[in-house]
């Protein structure tokens, strides 16, 4: 099993993409911050519920809860060995803040107790969980970054602790630049930035570029590289940044986090297999795509995923005559 964290996501993502593209089907399981509350009789599922009623109760119960952890296993059928080769990825997910983007979510005591009994690492969830953006959050963030609204409102959004870090790093650059020559560089943030959000790194880039006209900043694996440049070189870098918006692009890419995996799943349309899969898909849809619609969502889910199957049905299908007559895999090859 491969554990996917904030610190190794960019390194592992190409392998995740390769495995999912080559997969015959993908198995999914998720852990949540809460779920169906037995005390809420009106929302308890019943054997007599039809699909629409079941979905409506599910939608009422899940409002405010989020996915904390997702396990995805790609299965690739190997005809030569008449067997499946699997690769499992375990994703920790945490809703990180960025200026005006500051999510809130509900927790249910019984769900957290269940997770703690099964050795869920809450510290890893907070420190190393992948961020994510829904479609509306991504659009809103892109607009704010492009229009420069975030940086204009610094006085309103920066905490005193973040302001202290900004001043410390700017003071370091002020001392360094006095004796630096063209081409010299200094790496900032080894102690101050590694445990902080993307917003502080973004602010530091902007603040240094604004205060010091003889330097330019470059992203360096979560840190900030400051380089002494000539006036002509800085002018070229300013023009390049204006055209490419590379700093803003990097911020959005880093904030998308697990949403990139979710988009990959919907793009590929691979068969998904899971236990009580409607619950997992409903929460994932609301968290990584858009709020659940009021009406029955099966048409929407079918558009996003080519095929999804509950493990209860799969266990029965494995013994069906149609499966046995095709040497262990169905006519579609899985």
N, C-alpha and C positions, 0 to 999 in steps of 0.2 A: 504493500500500500504506500502511496506517495501522499504526504501531507502538504497541502498547498497553503502557504501563508503569505502575508503581506511582503515579507522579506525575500521570498523566492518565486513569486508569481510570474514576474516578467521572464525569468529564466526558464520556467517550466511550461509556460503557455504554448510555445511552438510544439512541444511534445504532446500536450493535451489535444491540440488541434489535429495533429497527425493521427493520434489514436482514435479520436471521435470520427474523423473522416473515413477511416478504414473500418470502422465498427459495423458489424452486422446488426446489432441492437445494443441499447444502453440501459443499464439498470440504475434506478434512482431511489435514494432514501434521504429523508431530511429530518432534522430536529428543530423544534419550534420553541418560542418563548411562552406559548400558551396554546390552548386548544378548546375543545368542547367542554363546557362546564356542566357536570351532571345536575347541578342544582337548578339550572335553567331549563325547566321542564318543556317550555314552549319550543326550545331549539334542539331538544334531544331527537336523534334520528329514530325512525320507526320502520318496521318491516313493511308497513303499508304505504310508505312514502313513494310517490313516483319521482322521476328524475328531477323535475322542476322543484318539487317540494324539498327534496334532499339538498339541492343546490342552494335554495333560499335559506334554509336553516344553517347551512355551512357558511354562507356569506355573512349572516348575522353573527355567528360565533367568532369568526376569524378577524373581525375588524380590530386593527391595532396590534395584532400579534405579528411577529416576523420570524423568518427562517434564520436560525443561528449557525447551522452546520448542514452541509449537503455532501453526501457520498455519491459519486458517479463511477460506475464500472462499465468500461467498454468491452464488449464481447465480439471477437472476430472468429468466424468459422474457418477452421483449417480442414480442407477436404482431404488432404493426404493422411492426416492423422485421425480424421473423423471426430474432431474434438473442437471445443471452443478455447481460445486463448484470451484471457481477461487481464485488464489493467485497471486498478482502482485508484481513484483520486479522492481525497478527503479535504473539503474546503471549509475553512472557518470564515464566517461572514459577520461584519460589524458595520453599522451605519455611521460612517465618519462625517464630522462636521467640516464645513468649508464656508466661511463668512455667513451669509444669510441662510445657507443650507444647514439645517440643524434638526434632524429627525427625532421624533419621540416615538416610543413604542410601549406596549403593555407587556407585563410579565404575569404569569400565573404560578402561584406558589407550588402547586402539585407538579407542574412541568419542570420547574427548577429543581425540586426535590428529586424527581426522576432522573434528571441529567446528572445531578451530583452523585446519586447512588451508582451511576454507570460511568463515573470518573471523567465527566465532562470538565475540560480545563477552562474555567471562566476567565482567568488571566490571559490565556492565549486568545480567547475570543475577543477581548478588548485590545490587547497590545498587537496581535498579529492577524486579526480578522480582516478579510478583504472588504473594501468599500463597494458601493454599488450606486447606480442612478436609475431611476425610472425614466421613461421617455420624456415626460414633462419636466422632470428635474434636469435632465441633460440639456433640453432646449433652453430652459431658463438660465442655466449656468453659462451656456455658450453665448447667449445674448448679453448677460451681465459682463462677461469677460471681454467680449468684442467692443462693447460700448464704454468700458472702463468704469462702470458704476461701483464695482467692488472696491477699487482703490480710492475712489472719491469719498467713500464712507468709512475710511479707516478709523477715524476718531470714535465712531460709534461702535465699531465691531471688535477692536483690538483689546484684549484683556491687559491688565497691568503687568502680568507675568510675561506675556508675549512682547509687550512694549519694552520691558527690561532686556529681553534677549535681543531684540532689534538694536537697541542702543549699544549693547555690549559688542555685537558683531560689527556695527558701523564704526565703533571706536577702534576696534582691531584694524579695520581697513584704513582708517585715518592715520594711524601710527605707521602702518606698513607702506602706504602709498607715498609717504614723504621721502623715503629713501629708495623706493623701487625704481627700476629702469624698464624701458620698453621690453615686453616679452616676459617679465617676471609674473608669477602667479602665486596665489595663496588659496588654500582650501578652508572654507568656513563650515562650522556646524557639527563637527565631530561629537561634541558634548551637548550642544544646545538643541540641535535639530532632529536627532535620530529618534527621539521619543515623542516628537510633536507632529501636529497635523500638516497637511500639504499647504494650508493657508499661510502658515508662517514662512515656509520656504518661498512661496510665491511673493509674499510681501517683502521679504529680504531682497529678492532679485529686483523688484521694482524700486525699493528705497535706495539701494546702492547705485543703480543706474541713474537715478534722479540726483543724488547727492554728489557723486564723484564723476566728473565729466572726462576724466582721463583713464577710466577703467570700463570693462564690460564683464558681465557675469554669464556663466554657462552652467547648465544642470550637470551634476556629477553624482549619480546614484544616490539620490536623496539629500545630497549636500550641495553647496554652492561654490563653484570655482570662480575666483576673481582674477582677471588678467589686466595688466597695465598695457594700454593700447595707444596708438597715435590718434590724432584728431581725424585723419583720413580713414583709418581703419575703423574707428568708432562710427563715423558717418556711414560707412558701408554696412556695418553690422546693424545700425538702426534701420536703414532701408530694408535690409534682408528680414529683420524681425517684423517690420511693418507689413511686408508682403506675405510672409509665411505664418505669422502669429505662432511661432514654434513654442514659445513659453506657454501660451494659453492652450495650445494643442496638447502639450505634455501634461498639463494640469488635468484636462478633461479625460485624457487616456488613463491617467493614474486613478482618478476618481471613479471611472466606470468599473474597474475591478471585476467582480464576478458577473456584472452585466455583460461583459464580453463573452463569457462562457455561455450565459443564457441566450444571447443573440446567436452564437454558434450553433447551439442545439436547435433553435427554431429555423435557422438557415438550412441545416443539414436535413431536417425532417426524418431523422432515424427513429425506428420503433423504440418506444420507451416502456420499460417494465418496472413495476413497483407494487408495493402492498398498500392498499387504500390510496391509490394514486391520485384520485380526485382532490384529496386534501392537500397533498404536496403541490400539485399543479396550480390549484387555486391560490395558495399562498405565494408561490413563485410568480404567478401572473400579476398579482397585485403589487408585489414588492419590486420586481425587476422590469415590469412593462407598464401597466396602468391600473387604476382602481378596477375592481371587479364590477362588471355591468350588473344592473339590477335584475335583468332577465337571464334565463338559462344560458350558460356560457359554452356549451359543447361545440357549437359552430365555430366560435372564436378559437377554442383550443384545437379543433381539427385543422384550422387554417395554419396554426403555428406548428403543430406536430403532425406528421403524416399518419402516425399510428401510436396509440398508447394502450397498454394492457395491464389489468390488475393481476397480481401474482396468483390470486385464487383461481382465476380463469386459466392461466397458463398451466398450472399444475394439473388441471383436468385435461387440457388440450394435449399434453405430452403423451397421453395414452389413447388418443383418438386414432381411428383407422387411417385417416388421411396423413397423419404424421408418420405412422409406422410404414406406410407403403412408399415413402420417399426416402428411406434409409436414414432416418434420424433428423431430417430437416424438411421444411415445407417447400411448396413450389416456388416461393419467392427467395429461397436460399438460406433461410435461417431457422 
